């Protein structure tokens, strides 16, 4: 590779946690003559959608002790929180809660932490190597030695390769209704009437945020949360460290055998599944890859909701707020599925079939919020991903959940241009544990080291 090409930047597309930490780790791993572009459509670099909330009632779903941005500095966030907690105004100070299950901080505070890390990186000593591109990326066009990175604003920048770090993909916009509003854009919700219910589709962690947001903005009316099974996330509690299960080939041959083995472990641990799920964390991806594809598909169809409520738990303050709302009769959690929606001028009539019921039921609601979670890459409306898929540069991975990737984070596709890598939730399906901070921070370090080694080999060739 020529000296000119060796100076071409690596682009990181997406500046949430995945992209920000990938860019920072790349700066540490790449030679000093290799810049990094960090590209983000929104004006909020570092925070992403997850940590861009301004609501200090939205809590992280992991303890502060697990939220360091750096794999080699496990107490980094805890120390930052301790330094800053005493100077917080009262409303922000309420975003730090010490509970028997650990200390939990608001996502808004974590967003500030990430923004400070990024600011320190950009303004650090030495020549600037990180360039922030505040524009949406519309295309990556193959060219000799890499790609032409094209932005929605009309820029065309040569890059040697790119890291796709767009985080959790949005869904397809269902359920379709003119009364559907965006939880993360409060202006789309409008003025709510106190006597008519709001329907939230989904009963997981996003639903909890939605309820808290509605209450904090003054809505005191009824809320109905609906999902196929009506399951609520477990709450974080003190956990007991259990040994990693010694699973055998027989255990990994079928989902039935694996479930039987894990259920026995849960029974031995006092039927607290949280301890067992935590013990599985170091080997979850090994288990996922070891199961036959047909068994993984069975897991997605039948067991995933039960895994999610045990694995992705709510912070105790958020869980307490939801429990109080349910006890007061203001929040109703239901199991069922939507059959149809009829829009009227100021309301929507939703026909649903309650789980186990023979006859459908009709609900009249004033607003519908989608809290169903992560979209699939195979159905994504994202224009960049659609172009890359149509051109064959990337392809959907197992079960269409994320992109198909190699063990070195390389996106699989036609080698028409420079290398494309990915990180974080876009690898869901190829990996299973790739959406939480502890997993992504390790991936960022491994990804950066792998990119640096690959570019060094190319230069030496």
C-alpha positions as CSV (number, residue, x, y, z in Angstrom):
1,X,0.0,0.0,0.0
2,X,1.4,3.4,-0.9
3,X,2.2,6.2,1.5
4,X,-0.8,8.1,0.1
5,X,-3.2,5.3,0.8
6,X,-1.6,4.7,4.3
7,X,-2.7,8.2,5.3
8,X,-6.3,7.7,4.3
9,X,-8.6,7.7,7.3
10,X,-10.7,5.0,8.7
11,X,-14.4,6.1,9.0
12,X,-16.6,5.2,11.9
13,X,-20.2,5.6,11.0
14,X,-22.4,6.3,14.1
15,X,-21.3,8.1,17.2
16,X,-23.2,6.4,19.9
17,X,-21.3,4.2,22.4
18,X,-20.2,1.7,19.8
19,X,-18.9,4.2,17.4
20,X,-17.4,6.5,19.9
21,X,-15.4,3.8,21.7
22,X,-14.4,2.2,18.3
23,X,-13.0,5.6,17.2
24,X,-11.1,6.2,20.5
25,X,-9.6,2.7,20.5
26,X,-8.6,3.2,16.8
27,X,-6.7,6.3,17.7
28,X,-4.7,4.3,20.3
29,X,-4.0,1.5,17.9
30,X,-3.4,3.1,14.5
31,X,-0.1,4.9,13.5
32,X,-0.2,8.6,14.1
33,X,-0.3,9.3,10.3
34,X,-3.7,7.6,10.1
35,X,-6.7,9.8,11.0
36,X,-10.1,8.6,12.1
37,X,-13.4,10.1,10.9
38,X,-16.3,9.8,13.4
39,X,-19.6,10.4,11.5
40,X,-22.9,11.2,13.1
41,X,-26.1,12.7,11.6
42,X,-27.3,14.2,14.9
43,X,-25.6,17.0,16.7
44,X,-25.1,14.8,19.8
45,X,-21.8,13.0,19.5
46,X,-21.0,10.3,22.0
47,X,-24.5,9.9,23.5
48,X,-26.4,8.2,20.7
49,X,-30.1,7.5,21.1
50,X,-29.7,5.4,24.3
51,X,-27.8,8.1,26.3
52,X,-29.2,11.2,24.6
53,X,-32.3,11.4,26.8
54,X,-32.6,14.5,29.0
55,X,-34.8,12.7,31.5
56,X,-32.9,11.9,34.7
57,X,-35.6,9.3,35.5
58,X,-34.3,7.1,32.7
59,X,-31.9,4.8,34.5
60,X,-29.1,2.6,33.1
61,X,-30.0,-1.1,33.1
62,X,-26.7,-2.1,34.5
63,X,-25.0,-1.2,37.7
64,X,-22.5,1.7,37.6
65,X,-19.8,-0.8,38.4
66,X,-20.3,-2.4,35.1
67,X,-20.4,0.7,33.0
68,X,-16.8,1.8,32.5
69,X,-16.1,2.7,28.9
70,X,-12.7,1.0,29.0
71,X,-12.0,-2.7,29.4
72,X,-8.7,-2.0,31.2
73,X,-10.1,0.5,33.6
74,X,-13.1,-1.2,35.2
75,X,-13.9,1.6,37.8
76,X,-13.6,4.5,35.3
77,X,-17.3,5.4,35.3
78,X,-17.7,4.8,39.1
79,X,-14.8,7.2,39.7
80,X,-16.2,9.8,37.3
81,X,-19.6,9.5,39.1
82,X,-18.0,10.0,42.5
83,X,-16.1,13.1,41.3
84,X,-19.2,14.7,39.8
85,X,-22.1,13.6,42.1
86,X,-21.6,16.2,44.8
87,X,-21.8,19.1,42.3
88,X,-25.1,18.0,40.6
89,X,-28.2,20.1,41.0
90,X,-31.1,18.3,42.9
91,X,-32.9,17.1,39.8
92,X,-29.8,15.6,38.3
93,X,-28.6,14.2,41.7
94,X,-31.8,12.2,41.7
95,X,-30.3,10.3,38.8
96,X,-27.9,8.5,41.1
97,X,-29.5,5.9,43.3
98,X,-27.7,3.5,45.8
99,X,-29.8,0.4,46.2
100,X,-29.2,-3.1,47.7
101,X,-28.7,-4.3,44.2
102,X,-26.0,-1.8,43.5
103,X,-25.6,1.9,42.4
104,X,-27.5,2.9,39.4
105,X,-27.1,6.2,37.4
106,X,-29.4,7.9,34.9
107,X,-28.7,7.5,31.2
108,X,-28.5,11.3,30.9
109,X,-25.5,11.3,33.3
110,X,-23.9,8.4,31.4
111,X,-24.3,10.4,28.2
112,X,-22.4,13.3,29.8
113,X,-19.7,10.9,30.8
114,X,-19.3,9.7,27.2
115,X,-19.4,13.3,25.9
116,X,-16.5,14.3,28.3
117,X,-14.5,11.3,27.1
118,X,-14.9,12.3,23.5
119,X,-14.2,16.0,24.2
120,X,-11.0,15.1,26.0
121,X,-10.0,13.0,23.0
122,X,-10.6,15.7,20.5
123,X,-8.9,18.5,22.5
124,X,-6.0,16.4,23.8
125,X,-2.3,17.1,23.2
126,X,-0.7,16.4,19.8
127,X,-1.9,17.0,16.3
128,X,-5.6,16.4,15.8
129,X,-6.3,12.9,14.4
130,X,-10.0,12.6,15.1
131,X,-12.3,14.5,12.8
132,X,-16.0,14.8,13.6
133,X,-18.2,14.7,10.6
134,X,-21.7,16.1,11.6
135,X,-23.7,14.7,8.6
136,X,-25.6,11.6,7.7
137,X,-23.7,9.1,5.6
138,X,-25.6,8.3,2.4
139,X,-23.3,5.9,0.7
140,X,-19.9,4.1,0.6
141,X,-18.8,3.9,-3.1
142,X,-16.0,1.4,-3.8
143,X,-12.8,3.0,-5.3
144,X,-9.2,1.9,-5.5
145,X,-7.8,1.5,-2.1
146,X,-11.0,2.0,-0.2
147,X,-14.3,3.9,-0.6
148,X,-15.6,7.3,-1.4
149,X,-17.7,8.2,1.7
150,X,-20.6,10.4,0.6
151,X,-22.7,12.5,3.0
152,X,-26.2,13.7,2.8
153,X,-24.8,17.2,2.6
154,X,-22.9,16.5,-0.6
155,X,-19.4,15.8,0.7
156,X,-17.3,13.0,-0.8
157,X,-14.4,11.9,1.3
158,X,-11.8,9.1,0.5
159,X,-11.4,6.5,3.2
160,X,-9.4,3.3,3.5
161,X,-12.2,1.4,5.2
162,X,-15.2,2.0,7.4
163,X,-16.7,0.7,10.6
164,X,-20.5,0.4,10.7
165,X,-21.5,1.4,14.2
166,X,-25.1,2.5,13.8
167,X,-26.3,0.9,17.1
168,X,-29.8,-0.5,17.5
169,X,-31.7,-0.2,14.3
170,X,-35.1,1.4,14.3
171,X,-38.1,-0.8,13.6
172,X,-40.3,-0.7,10.5
173,X,-42.7,1.9,11.8
174,X,-45.4,-0.5,13.1
175,X,-48.0,-0.4,14.2
176,X,-49.2,1.8,11.4
177,X,-51.4,4.6,12.6
178,X,-51.6,8.4,12.3
179,X,-51.8,8.4,16.1
180,X,-48.5,6.6,16.5
181,X,-45.9,8.8,18.1
182,X,-42.2,8.6,18.7
183,X,-41.2,8.1,22.3
184,X,-37.8,9.8,21.8
185,X,-39.4,12.8,20.1
186,X,-41.8,14.2,22.7
187,X,-43.1,16.8,20.2
188,X,-44.7,14.1,18.2
189,X,-46.8,13.0,21.1
190,X,-48.7,16.2,21.4
191,X,-51.2,17.2,24.1
192,X,-52.7,14.3,25.8
193,X,-56.2,14.1,27.3
194,X,-56.4,12.7,30.8
195,X,-59.4,10.5,30.3
196,X,-58.3,8.5,27.3
197,X,-55.7,5.8,27.5
198,X,-52.3,5.7,25.8
199,X,-51.3,2.3,24.3
200,X,-47.6,1.2,24.5
201,X,-46.8,-1.7,22.3
202,X,-44.1,-3.7,24.1
203,X,-43.6,-4.5,27.8
204,X,-39.8,-4.5,28.1
205,X,-37.3,-1.9,29.2
206,X,-38.4,0.7,26.5
207,X,-41.9,0.5,27.9
208,X,-40.6,1.4,31.3
209,X,-38.9,4.5,29.9
210,X,-42.1,5.4,28.1
211,X,-44.2,5.2,31.2
212,X,-41.7,7.2,33.2
213,X,-41.6,9.9,30.5
214,X,-45.3,10.2,30.2
215,X,-45.7,10.6,34.0
216,X,-42.9,13.1,34.2
217,X,-44.5,15.3,31.5
218,X,-47.7,15.4,33.5
219,X,-49.9,12.7,31.9
220,X,-51.9,11.1,34.8
221,X,-54.3,9.1,32.6
222,X,-54.5,5.3,32.0
223,X,-51.7,3.5,30.2
224,X,-52.0,0.1,28.6
225,X,-48.8,-1.9,27.8
226,X,-49.3,-4.8,25.4
227,X,-47.0,-7.6,24.3
228,X,-47.5,-11.2,23.1
229,X,-46.8,-12.6,26.6
230,X,-47.2,-9.6,28.8
231,X,-43.8,-10.2,30.5
232,X,-42.1,-7.5,32.6
233,X,-38.3,-7.3,33.0
234,X,-36.9,-8.7,36.3
235,X,-35.4,-6.2,38.7
236,X,-31.7,-6.0,39.6
237,X,-31.1,-7.4,43.1
238,X,-28.0,-8.6,45.0
239,X,-26.7,-11.6,43.2
240,X,-24.5,-14.6,44.2
241,X,-21.5,-15.4,42.0
242,X,-21.9,-18.8,40.6
243,X,-19.3,-20.9,38.7
244,X,-19.6,-20.9,34.9
245,X,-21.6,-24.1,34.0
246,X,-19.5,-26.9,32.5
247,X,-21.7,-27.6,29.5
248,X,-21.2,-30.8,27.5
249,X,-21.6,-31.6,23.9
250,X,-24.9,-33.3,24.8
251,X,-26.1,-30.1,26.5
252,X,-25.4,-28.1,23.4
253,X,-27.0,-30.6,20.9
254,X,-30.5,-29.3,21.5
255,X,-32.4,-26.5,23.1
256,X,-34.4,-29.0,25.1
257,X,-31.3,-30.5,26.7
258,X,-29.7,-27.1,27.3
259,X,-32.9,-25.7,28.9
260,X,-33.1,-28.8,31.1
261,X,-29.5,-28.4,32.3
262,X,-29.9,-24.6,33.0
263,X,-33.3,-25.2,34.8
264,X,-31.5,-27.7,37.1
265,X,-28.8,-25.1,37.8
266,X,-31.5,-22.5,38.6
267,X,-33.2,-24.9,41.0
268,X,-29.9,-25.6,42.7
269,X,-29.4,-21.8,43.1
270,X,-32.7,-21.3,44.8
271,X,-34.7,-20.7,41.6
272,X,-33.2,-17.2,41.2
273,X,-32.6,-17.2,37.4
274,X,-30.6,-13.9,37.7
275,X,-27.6,-15.8,39.3
276,X,-27.7,-18.5,36.6
277,X,-28.0,-16.0,33.7
278,X,-25.0,-14.0,35.1
279,X,-23.0,-17.3,35.4
280,X,-23.7,-17.9,31.7
281,X,-22.4,-14.5,30.6
282,X,-18.8,-15.5,29.9
283,X,-19.9,-18.4,27.6
284,X,-23.2,-17.1,26.1
285,X,-21.7,-16.5,22.7
286,X,-20.0,-19.9,22.7
287,X,-23.3,-21.5,23.6
288,X,-25.1,-19.5,20.8
289,X,-22.6,-20.5,18.2
290,X,-22.6,-24.1,19.3
291,X,-26.3,-24.7,19.0
292,X,-27.5,-26.0,15.6
293,X,-29.1,-23.3,13.5
294,X,-32.5,-25.0,13.9
295,X,-32.2,-24.8,17.7
296,X,-31.2,-21.2,17.6
297,X,-34.3,-20.5,15.5
298,X,-36.4,-22.3,18.1
299,X,-34.9,-20.1,20.8
300,X,-35.9,-17.0,18.9
301,X,-39.4,-18.3,18.4
302,X,-40.2,-19.6,21.8
303,X,-37.6,-18.7,24.5
304,X,-36.2,-15.3,23.7
305,X,-38.9,-13.3,25.6
306,X,-38.1,-15.3,28.7
307,X,-34.4,-14.9,28.3
308,X,-34.8,-11.2,27.8
309,X,-36.7,-10.5,31.0
310,X,-34.1,-12.3,33.1
311,X,-31.1,-11.1,31.2
312,X,-32.1,-7.4,30.6
313,X,-33.2,-6.2,34.0
314,X,-34.5,-2.9,35.1
315,X,-32.9,-0.6,37.6
316,X,-34.6,-0.8,41.0
317,X,-35.9,2.9,41.0
318,X,-37.5,2.4,37.6
319,X,-39.0,-1.0,38.6
320,X,-40.4,0.6,41.7
321,X,-42.1,3.4,39.7
322,X,-43.7,0.8,37.4
323,X,-44.9,-1.3,40.4
324,X,-46.5,1.8,42.0
325,X,-48.2,2.6,38.7
326,X,-49.6,-0.9,38.4
327,X,-50.7,-1.0,42.0
328,X,-52.6,2.3,41.6
329,X,-54.4,0.9,38.6
330,X,-53.0,3.5,36.3
331,X,-50.8,1.1,34.3
332,X,-52.2,-2.2,32.9
333,X,-49.9,-4.8,31.4
334,X,-51.6,-7.1,29.0
335,X,-50.8,-10.2,26.9
336,X,-52.1,-10.3,23.4
337,X,-51.6,-9.2,19.8
338,X,-52.9,-6.4,17.6
339,X,-55.2,-7.5,14.8
340,X,-56.1,-4.1,13.3
341,X,-56.1,-0.4,13.9
342,X,-58.8,2.0,12.7
343,X,-57.9,5.7,12.8
344,X,-60.5,8.2,13.8
345,X,-59.8,12.0,13.8
346,X,-58.7,12.2,17.5
347,X,-58.3,8.6,18.5
348,X,-57.5,5.1,17.3
349,X,-59.7,2.0,17.7
350,X,-57.4,-1.0,18.3
351,X,-58.7,-4.5,17.8
352,X,-56.6,-7.0,19.7
353,X,-56.8,-10.7,20.6
354,X,-55.9,-11.2,24.3
355,X,-53.7,-14.2,24.9
356,X,-55.8,-17.3,25.4
357,X,-59.0,-15.6,24.5
358,X,-61.3,-16.9,21.7
359,X,-62.8,-13.5,20.9
360,X,-61.1,-10.2,20.0
361,X,-61.4,-7.0,22.0
362,X,-61.6,-3.4,21.0
363,X,-59.7,-0.5,22.7
364,X,-60.0,3.2,22.1
365,X,-56.8,5.0,22.6
366,X,-55.5,8.5,21.9
367,X,-51.9,7.7,21.2
368,X,-49.8,4.7,20.4
369,X,-46.1,4.3,21.3
370,X,-43.8,1.7,19.8
371,X,-41.7,0.1,22.5
372,X,-41.0,-3.2,20.7
373,X,-37.2,-2.7,20.7
374,X,-34.6,-3.4,18.0
375,X,-35.4,-3.7,14.3
376,X,-33.9,-6.4,12.0
377,X,-31.3,-5.5,9.5
378,X,-33.1,-7.6,6.9
379,X,-36.0,-5.2,7.1
380,X,-34.2,-2.0,7.8
381,X,-35.3,1.2,6.1
382,X,-31.8,2.8,6.7
383,X,-30.7,4.1,3.3
384,X,-27.0,3.4,3.8
385,X,-27.5,-0.2,4.9
386,X,-30.0,-0.7,2.1
387,X,-27.5,0.5,-0.5
388,X,-24.7,-1.6,0.9
389,X,-26.9,-4.7,0.9
390,X,-28.3,-4.1,-2.6
391,X,-24.7,-3.7,-3.9
392,X,-23.6,-6.9,-2.1
393,X,-21.0,-5.2,0.1
394,X,-22.7,-6.5,3.2
395,X,-25.5,-9.1,3.7
396,X,-27.9,-9.9,6.5
397,X,-26.5,-12.4,9.0
398,X,-28.2,-15.4,10.7
399,X,-32.0,-15.0,11.0
400,X,-31.8,-11.4,9.5
401,X,-31.1,-9.9,13.0
402,X,-27.8,-8.2,12.1
403,X,-25.1,-8.3,9.5
404,X,-23.1,-11.4,8.6
405,X,-19.5,-10.9,10.0
406,X,-16.3,-12.9,10.4
407,X,-14.6,-13.5,13.7
408,X,-12.5,-10.4,13.1
409,X,-15.6,-8.2,12.8
410,X,-15.3,-8.0,9.0
411,X,-18.6,-7.7,7.3
412,X,-19.1,-10.5,4.8
413,X,-19.9,-9.5,1.2
414,X,-18.4,-8.9,-2.2
415,X,-14.8,-7.5,-1.9
416,X,-15.4,-4.6,-4.3
417,X,-13.7,-1.9,-2.3
418,X,-11.9,-1.4,1.0
419,X,-12.7,-3.3,4.1
420,X,-16.0,-2.9,6.0
421,X,-16.2,-3.8,9.7
422,X,-19.0,-3.6,12.2
423,X,-19.4,-3.5,15.9
424,X,-22.2,-3.6,18.5
425,X,-25.8,-4.4,17.9
426,X,-25.3,-4.8,14.1
427,X,-23.7,-8.1,14.9
428,X,-26.8,-9.6,16.6
429,X,-27.3,-13.1,15.3
430,X,-23.7,-13.8,14.5
431,X,-23.1,-13.0,18.2
432,X,-25.7,-12.9,20.9
433,X,-24.1,-10.7,23.5
434,X,-23.3,-7.5,21.6
435,X,-25.6,-4.8,22.8
436,X,-24.4,-4.1,26.3
437,X,-21.6,-1.8,27.3
438,X,-19.4,-4.5,28.9
439,X,-19.5,-6.5,25.6
440,X,-19.1,-3.5,23.2
441,X,-16.1,-2.0,25.1
442,X,-14.2,-5.3,24.7
443,X,-15.2,-5.5,21.0
444,X,-14.0,-2.0,20.4
445,X,-10.5,-2.8,21.7
446,X,-10.4,-6.1,19.8
447,X,-11.7,-4.4,16.6
448,X,-9.1,-1.6,16.7
449,X,-6.2,-4.0,17.3
450,X,-7.4,-6.1,14.4
451,X,-7.8,-3.2,12.0
452,X,-4.3,-1.9,12.9
453,X,-2.7,-5.3,12.3
454,X,-4.5,-5.7,9.0
455,X,-3.4,-2.3,7.7
456,X,0.1,-2.9,8.8
457,X,0.1,-6.2,6.9
458,X,-1.2,-4.4,3.8
459,X,1.5,-1.7,4.0
460,X,4.2,-4.4,4.3
461,X,2.9,-6.3,1.3
